[in-house]
Amino acid sequence: MSLPDGPLVAWYGDDFTGAAAVMEVMTFSGLPAVLFLQPPDADRLARFDGIRAIGMAGASRAMTPEEMDAELPPAFEALQRTGAPILHYKICSTLDSAPHLGSIGHAARLAVRPGKAAPLLVAAPEIGRWQAFGNLFALAQSEAVRLDRHPTMSVHPATPMDEADVRLHLARQTDMGVGLVDLRALKAGHGPEAFAAEAKDHGIVALDVVDAETLERAGEIIWGVCGGGGVVVGSQGVEYALVAAWRQAGWLPDPVAPARAGPVDRIAVVSGSCAPVTAGQIDHAGANGFEIIPFDAATATDTRALNAEIERATRAALQALDHGRSPLVATARGPDDPAIARFREAAGMSGADKLNDRLGAALGALLRDLSARAGLRRVAIAGGDTSSRGAAGLGLWALTATAPVAPGVALLRGHSDDPALDGIEIALKGGQMGPPEIFTDLRAGGPGGMT
């Protein structure tokens, strides 16, 4: 027995950086993948031979249920037409969601056929996420903490996590019922039977994962349930699990280590992240050849003021490049930055979603202009929401993975109709992702390189 030919997984990412993470896991496991930033036509699909996974970058994490009703069904239908047996609704590994915003439960209701059950796998030990007896844990600095006690997620401004049990968290978002295959069943080798029992009464069945053994067994469950056609909900842990199961079955060889990207002398970065992890990374960059350029996000309330701020930041970035430094344009340096309070005050009057859209597009346009004027071939965007809007502003229509840099962060190749941007290397870094050295590592082409 072997894996079927053609695409194996088709996925929709509820945010941009998360969608890219699936592509990275598959590609660097020896299964080429492509991520489209807009629904592809036949011509664009035909440009990618031998693709084993096809994704669409979405933004449903920031949508209301009513907005999901308009966005998701056509996207799911388009992905099902790829012929991939597995439809993966990709969510954030910190379960970012609420009944009114980014509802995972509502999305599952739209994806899962009546009478069927979808596996739910959120944990991914590779990136510091574990689930034990239904409770989700995440790495905070060097300590694993329950998600409702996580220093960032417990106080998230849009979807604060006040419940670590994924069953209780999702029960607020759906009436499908959420079951669990726990560690005991997985360790005892009874996972498939436990899933079948839970699926009788629940439309979603969560899978515990804490280590390599439980990851592989979760992958066996997902392939057994969805390999002939089905829906799975979860983080990139889904692909880590599938790859582990396929390797154990002898269907997928150990991957050849991908070639490391070479160093460049300068890169440009824009950041819309407020996460403390990103703040530490910005501090490290500033001490190692980067010019940190503040960007006043509150100017997004006024078109003239925003354009003036883009022009000011672009001038400062070009000047930094002229002096051999890499510009890093940042809207904030951690959750306590006073700039956040100013932005929230402005958003209170204008609407946060509207301002975030405008801000992300502005940072993307800034990066595009900077790349063209300075001839840059490597750039980066930090922040999940910023990445989705910023990449659209760059004028890209698809991404493929080229070289890993850190768990959850890779260099990607941008595909564009603009010859000046086609083939540009770009990294998309979520707020919680990457080591302190991530920006210098991106410049060096990998960890431990020159700074």
C-alpha positions in Angstrom: 0.0 0.0 0.0 1.1 3.6 -0.7 -0.1 7.1 -0.7 -2.5 8.0 -3.6 -1.2 10.2 -6.4 -2.1 13.8 -6.6 -3.0 16.3 -3.9 -3.4 14.7 -0.4 -4.5 17.8 1.6 -6.4 20.9 0.6 -6.5 23.5 3.3 -8.0 26.9 4.2 -6.0 29.0 6.7 -8.0 31.1 9.0 -5.1 33.5 9.1 -2.2 34.1 6.8 0.8 33.0 8.7 -1.0 29.9 9.9 -1.9 29.0 6.3 1.8 29.3 5.4 2.8 27.0 8.2 0.9 24.1 6.7 2.8 24.6 3.4 6.1 24.6 5.2 5.4 21.3 7.1 4.4 19.5 3.9 7.1 20.9 1.7 10.0 20.2 4.1 8.6 16.7 4.6 9.1 16.0 0.9 5.5 16.8 -0.2 5.5 19.9 -2.3 2.8 22.4 -1.5 1.5 25.8 -2.8 -0.4 28.5 -0.9 -2.7 30.7 -3.0 -3.5 34.2 -1.7 -6.7 34.2 -3.9 -8.8 31.4 -5.4 -6.6 30.1 -8.3 -7.8 29.6 -11.9 -6.8 26.6 -14.0 -3.9 28.5 -15.5 -2.3 29.3 -12.2 -2.9 25.8 -10.8 -1.2 24.3 -13.9 2.0 26.2 -13.2 2.8 23.9 -10.3 3.6 20.3 -11.2 3.7 17.5 -8.7 1.9 19.4 -6.0 0.8 17.3 -3.0 -1.0 19.9 -1.0 -3.0 23.1 -2.1 -3.9 25.9 0.3 -5.8 29.1 0.4 -4.9 31.9 2.7 -7.9 33.3 4.4 -8.8 35.7 7.2 -11.8 34.0 8.9 -10.1 34.3 12.3 -11.1 38.0 12.1 -14.7 37.3 10.8 -18.1 37.2 12.3 -20.2 34.1 11.8 -22.2 36.0 9.2 -19.1 36.9 7.3 -18.0 33.3 7.4 -21.3 32.3 5.9 -20.4 34.3 2.8 -16.6 33.5 2.7 -16.2 29.8 3.7 -18.7 27.7 1.6 -17.3 28.8 -1.8 -13.7 28.4 -0.5 -14.4 24.9 0.7 -16.1 24.0 -2.6 -13.1 25.3 -4.5 -10.7 23.2 -2.4 -12.7 20.1 -2.7 -12.5 20.4 -6.5 -8.7 19.9 -6.2 -9.4 16.2 -5.6 -7.5 16.1 -2.3 -9.2 13.6 0.1 -8.5 15.7 3.2 -10.1 19.1 3.6 -8.3 20.9 6.5 -9.7 23.9 8.1 -6.5 25.3 9.6 -6.8 27.2 12.9 -4.2 28.9 15.1 -2.4 26.7 17.5 -3.5 28.9 20.4 -7.2 28.4 19.5 -7.8 32.1 18.8 -11.6 32.3 18.5 -14.8 33.3 20.2 -18.5 32.9 19.4 -18.7 36.3 17.8 -15.3 36.4 16.1 -13.3 33.7 14.3 -15.7 31.0 15.6 -14.0 27.6 14.9 -17.3 25.9 15.9 -19.2 27.9 13.2 -16.6 27.1 10.6 -16.8 23.4 11.4 -20.5 23.5 11.0 -20.1 24.9 7.5 -17.4 22.3 6.6 -18.6 19.0 8.1 -21.4 17.1 6.5 -24.3 16.1 8.7 -23.8 12.7 10.3 -20.0 13.0 10.0 -17.4 13.8 12.7 -14.3 15.8 12.2 -11.0 15.2 14.1 -9.7 18.2 16.0 -6.0 18.4 16.5 -4.6 21.7 17.9 -1.4 20.5 19.6 2.0 20.6 17.8 5.0 19.8 20.1 7.3 20.9 17.4 6.2 24.5 18.0 5.6 24.3 21.8 1.9 23.3 21.9 0.6 20.3 23.9 -2.9 18.9 24.7 -3.4 16.6 27.7 -6.9 15.3 28.7 -8.5 18.0 26.6 -6.5 20.9 28.1 -4.2 23.0 25.8 -0.8 24.1 26.9 1.5 26.6 25.1 5.1 27.6 25.6 5.6 31.0 27.3 9.2 31.9 27.3 10.7 28.7 28.6 7.7 27.4 30.5 4.7 25.4 29.3 1.5 27.0 30.7 -2.2 26.2 30.4 -3.6 28.5 27.7 -6.0 30.3 30.1 -2.9 31.3 32.1 -0.7 32.2 29.1 0.7 35.8 29.5 -0.4 36.7 26.0 -3.4 34.6 25.1 -5.2 35.0 28.4 -5.4 38.8 27.8 -5.7 38.7 24.0 -7.5 42.0 23.0 -9.9 40.3 20.6 -10.3 36.7 21.7 -9.0 36.3 25.2 -8.6 32.7 26.3 -10.3 32.1 29.6 -10.7 28.3 29.2 -8.0 25.8 28.5 -10.2 22.8 27.9 -10.8 22.8 24.2 -14.1 21.0 24.6 -15.6 23.7 26.8 -14.1 26.5 24.7 -15.6 25.2 21.5 -18.9 24.3 23.2 -19.6 28.0 23.3 -19.3 28.2 19.6 -21.3 25.2 18.3 -24.0 22.7 19.1 -22.2 19.9 17.3 -20.8 18.4 20.5 -17.1 18.1 21.2 -15.7 14.7 22.2 -12.2 13.6 23.1 -9.7 10.8 22.5 -7.4 11.2 25.4 -3.9 10.1 26.2 -4.9 6.8 27.8 -6.6 5.6 24.7 -3.8 6.8 22.4 -1.0 5.2 24.5 -3.0 2.0 24.8 -3.3 1.8 21.0 -7.1 2.2 21.1 -7.3 5.5 19.3 -9.4 4.5 16.3 -12.0 2.6 18.5 -12.2 5.6 20.9 -12.7 8.0 18.0 -15.5 5.9 16.6 -17.2 5.7 20.0 -17.0 9.5 20.5 -18.1 10.2 16.9 -21.5 8.6 17.6 -22.5 11.5 19.8 -20.2 14.4 18.7 -19.5 16.2 15.5 -16.0 17.2 16.6 -13.6 14.9 18.3 -10.5 16.4 19.9 -7.2 14.4 19.9 -4.7 14.7 22.8 -1.0 15.0 21.7 2.0 15.5 24.0 4.9 13.6 22.3 6.0 11.8 19.1 4.1 8.7 20.0 0.7 10.4 20.4 1.4 12.6 17.4 1.9 9.6 15.2 -1.2 7.9 16.6 -3.3 11.0 16.1 -2.1 11.0 12.4 -3.3 7.4 12.0 -6.7 8.4 13.3 -6.9 11.4 10.9 -5.8 9.4 7.9 -8.2 6.6 8.8 -11.1 9.0 9.2 -10.4 11.4 6.4 -8.1 9.5 3.9 -11.1 8.5 1.9 -12.6 12.0 2.0 -13.3 14.0 5.1 -12.8 17.2 7.1 -10.2 17.8 9.8 -9.9 20.9 12.0 -6.7 22.0 13.6 -3.3 23.6 13.5 -0.3 22.6 11.5 -0.1 19.8 14.0 -2.5 18.0 11.6 0.2 17.8 9.0 3.0 17.0 11.5 0.7 14.1 12.6 -0.1 12.8 9.1 3.6 12.9 8.1 4.5 11.0 11.2 1.9 8.3 10.5 2.8 8.1 6.8 6.5 7.6 7.7 5.7 4.9 10.2 3.7 3.1 7.6 6.6 3.2 5.2 4.7 5.4 2.7 6.9 8.4 3.0 10.7 8.3 3.2 12.7 10.5 5.6 13.2 13.9 4.0 16.4 15.2 2.5 17.5 18.2 4.5 16.4 21.3 2.4 19.2 23.5 1.2 20.0 26.5 3.5 19.2 29.9 2.0 22.3 32.0 1.5 22.9 35.2 3.4 22.1 38.7 2.2 23.6 41.9 3.3 20.3 43.7 4.0 16.6 42.8 4.4 13.5 44.9 5.2 10.9 44.0 7.8 7.5 45.5 8.7 5.9 44.5 12.0 2.3 44.9 13.2 2.7 42.5 16.1 2.1 43.5 19.7 3.4 40.2 21.2 6.2 40.2 23.8 8.0 37.6 21.7 8.2 39.9 18.8 9.3 42.8 21.1 12.3 40.8 22.2 13.1 39.9 18.6 12.9 43.6 17.6 15.3 44.5 20.5 17.8 41.8 19.3 17.6 43.1 15.8 18.2 46.7 16.9 21.4 45.6 18.6 22.6 43.6 15.5 22.5 45.8 12.4 18.9 46.7 12.1 17.4 50.2 12.2 14.2 50.2 14.2 11.7 52.7 12.7 8.5 53.4 14.7 5.3 53.6 12.6 2.3 55.5 14.1 -0.6 53.1 13.6 -3.1 55.7 14.8 -2.6 57.6 11.6 -4.7 55.0 9.9 -7.7 57.0 10.9 -6.9 59.7 8.3 -5.8 59.0 4.7 -3.6 62.1 4.5 -1.9 61.4 7.8 -1.4 57.8 6.9 0.2 58.6 3.6 2.5 61.1 5.3 3.5 58.5 7.8 4.2 56.0 5.0 6.4 58.5 3.3 8.3 59.4 6.5 8.9 55.7 7.3 10.0 55.0 3.7 12.5 57.8 3.7 13.9 56.6 7.0 14.1 53.0 5.7 15.9 54.1 2.5 18.4 56.1 4.5 19.1 53.0 6.7 19.6 50.9 3.6 22.0 53.5 2.2 24.1 53.2 5.5 24.2 49.4 5.2 21.5 48.7 7.9 18.3 46.7 7.6 15.2 48.7 8.3 12.6 47.2 10.6 9.4 49.3 10.6 7.3 48.5 13.7 3.9 49.7 15.0 4.7 48.6 18.6 7.4 47.1 20.8 5.4 44.8 23.0 2.0 44.9 24.7 2.9 47.8 27.0 4.0 50.1 24.3 1.9 53.4 24.6 1.4 53.3 20.8 -1.1 50.5 21.4 -3.3 52.6 23.6 -3.2 55.4 21.0 -4.2 53.0 18.3 -7.1 51.5 20.4 -8.4 55.0 21.2 -8.4 55.8 17.5 -9.9 52.4 16.7 -12.7 53.0 19.2 -13.9 55.9 17.0 -13.3 54.3 13.6 -13.6 50.5 14.1 -10.6 48.2 14.7 -11.2 45.9 11.7 -11.3 48.8 9.3 -8.2 50.3 10.8 -6.3 47.0 10.8 -7.2 46.5 7.2 -5.9 49.9 6.2 -2.8 49.6 8.4 -1.8 46.2 7.0 -2.3 47.3 3.4 -0.2 50.4 4.1 2.7 48.3 5.6 2.5 46.0 2.6 2.6 48.9 0.1 5.5 50.4 2.1 7.4 47.1 1.8 6.6 46.8 -1.9 7.8 50.3 -2.7 10.9 49.8 -0.6 11.7 46.5 -2.3 11.4 48.1 -5.8 13.3 51.2 -5.0 16.2 49.5 -3.2 16.2 46.3 -5.2 15.7 44.1 -2.2 15.2 40.4 -2.8 14.4 39.3 0.8 11.8 40.8 3.1 9.7 39.8 6.2 6.4 40.6 7.8 5.7 40.0 11.5 2.2 39.6 12.9 -0.6 37.2 11.6 -3.1 39.8 10.6 -0.4 42.1 9.3 1.0 39.3 7.1 -2.3 38.6 5.3 -2.9 42.3 4.5 0.7 43.1 3.9 1.3 40.3 1.4 -1.7 41.3 -0.5 -0.2 44.8 -0.6 3.0 43.3 -2.0 1.0 42.1 -5.1 1.7 38.4 -4.6 -0.8 35.7 -5.7 0.9 32.5 -4.4 3.7 31.3 -2.2 5.9 28.2 -2.1 8.4 27.3 0.6 12.1 27.4 -0.1 14.1 27.1 3.2 13.3 26.6 6.9 14.7 29.1 9.3 13.0 28.2 12.6 10.0 26.1 13.7 7.0 28.0 12.2 9.1 30.4 10.2 10.5 29.8 6.8 11.7 31.7 3.7 9.0 31.6 1.0 9.1 32.3 -2.7 6.6 34.9 -3.8 4.8 34.5 -7.1 3.6 37.7 -8.8 2.7 39.0 -12.2 5.1 41.9 -11.5 8.5 40.9 -12.8 10.2 43.1 -10.1 8.5 41.0 -7.3 8.2 37.6 -8.9 10.5 35.3 -7.0 11.1 37.6 -4.0 12.0 35.8 -0.8 9.6 36.6 2.0 9.2 35.3 5.6 5.8 35.6 7.5 6.3 35.5 11.2 3.4 35.1 13.6 3.6 37.2 16.8 4.4 34.2 19.0 6.8 32.5 16.6 10.6 32.4 16.4 13.6 32.7 18.6 15.0 36.1 19.7 17.4 36.0 16.8 14.8 35.4 14.1 15.3 38.6 12.1 19.1 38.2 12.1 18.6 34.6 11.2 16.4 35.6 8.3 19.1 37.9 7.0 21.7 35.2 7.4 19.6 32.6 5.7 19.3 30.3 8.7 20.2 30.0 12.4 23.7 30.5 13.5 24.7 32.5 10.5 26.5 35.8 10.3 24.9 38.8 12.0 
